[in-house]
Amino acid sequence: MEAYRTQNRFLNSEIHQVTKIWRKAAEKEKALLTKCAYLQARNCQVESKYLAGLQKLQEALGDEPSKCSELLRQLIQEALQWEAGEASADGIELSPISQYDEYGFLTVPDYEVEDLKLLAKIQALEVRSHHLLGLEAVDRPLRERWAALDELVPSAELKQLLRGGVPREHRPRVWRWLVHLRVQHMHTPGCYQELLSRGRAREQPAARQIELDLNRTFPNNKHFTCPTSSFPDKLRRVLLAFSWQNPTIGYCQGLNRLAAIALLVLEEEESAFWCLVAIVETIMPADYYCNTLTASQVDQRVLQDLLSEKLPRLMAHLGQHHVDLSLITFNWFLVVFADSLISNILLQVWDAFLYEGTKVLFRYALAIFKYNEKEILRLQNSLEIYQYLRFFTKTISNSRKLMNIAFNDMNPFRMKQLRQLRIIHRERLEAELQELEQLKAEYLERQTFQGRAVAEGCASEDEGEGEA
């Protein structure tokens, strides 16, 4: 018996020693991975500065052909083609860093802009550097404040916390509470399952369009592109249920992306469904997603007014080059920036949006242009400006800077002013639509009259031929 005890003590001691060794190895590996991420981030920063230097040289030399400009062109071409994965010619490989973030989005977007690839890569490297260094992680004091917040109650403190961003571990709970605030008057137990049952009983007219849009939802997110993922099926059910819940809208392109963001954060289908209901039926104006998109058009005109007030120099520059910003910004509002911002900044926008409403959209739209104002002012023709506007939102990497612009630099920003501008532009738009309908009716009337005249003329000719 004593021998067994001795053997047991020995084995326990060995297990303890092995556990200590394993912990030390794990800590060492973690430290090495952190160091590797830091080195890769520093490499991104150095490469970004190198490319920025090449860009300034290119601007200084201009378009005149010379040996220097040809050499510079070759250096830029090589820099654009170089990828970190191709740099291991000596067989040394850096520790792998996931190309996806915690929500499944690609950490660095794939740009397709031809004439601005150099600028795109410079700013993409900055995004990559921020991601590797974790500069956008919520700081410890803010995390502690969220952890200490046992009960969620509407307050000025909560508003400030939401504007600063909700830590990932708290976001599902916080979003469920925010959604419940919006839909508690219409939420009934079993409602979602009943809507799904209705969909199984008979076909929804919007089902075909929903099916087409499923494959177009976030092609840069692994949860919606992986063949074995359950997310597309969940998304289909959420959208079909909503089309039965709100037959006036049924389905509108863009709702798929709103529901997809809700699914990525909340994961549960029913929670995502009620989040979509909260956005469409309680936060956005009533006719935002109707056939005419009336309220969406109104908001674009309101945004133009606010941009002219807050950023007059930028608007004068865009006006000089005949740039129509609504071609870019219309979709921002329709899908609450879902296609435009990198995920950590996007979700911070949604944190505030679900609590404060549509005013947040205007604040962030203004902030995005302010954040990139200097870059846009450097561009001197409409083609370059439009190309830059296609991707520039994805290059924003500093969420704290963007938030400060949105909620501090853009002040004063009163809801009363926003309501008044909406009323003014709605009246103008409805008058324009009414005039358009009147012109259309007059045109149809003329066409009908001319058609009758032609028909009567043909009939009289036939009668004349018969008499002959």
Secondary structure, DSSP 8 states (H G I E B T S, - for coil): -HHHHHHHHHHHHHHHHHHHHHHHHHHHHHHHHHHHHHHHHHHHHHHHHHHHHHHHHHHHHTT---HHHHHHHHHHHHHHH--GGGG-TTS-------SB-TTSBBSS-----STTHHHHHHHHHHHHHHHHHTTTS--HHHHHHHHT--S----HHHHHHHHH---TTTHHHHHHHHHHHHHTTT--TTHHHHHHHHHHHS--TTHHHHHHHHTTS-TTBHHHH-TT-SHHHHHHHHHHHHHHH-TTT---TTHHHHHHHHHHHH-SHHHHHHHHHIIIIIIS-TTSSSTT-HHHHHHHHHHHHHHHHH-HHHHHHHHHTT--THHHHHHHHHTTTTTTS-HHHHHHHHHHHHHH-THHHHHHHHHHHHHTHHHHHH--SHHHHHHHHHHGGGG---HHHHHHIIIIIT----HHHHHHHHHHHHHHHHHHHHHHHHHHHHHHHHHHHHHHHHHHHHHHHHHHHHH-
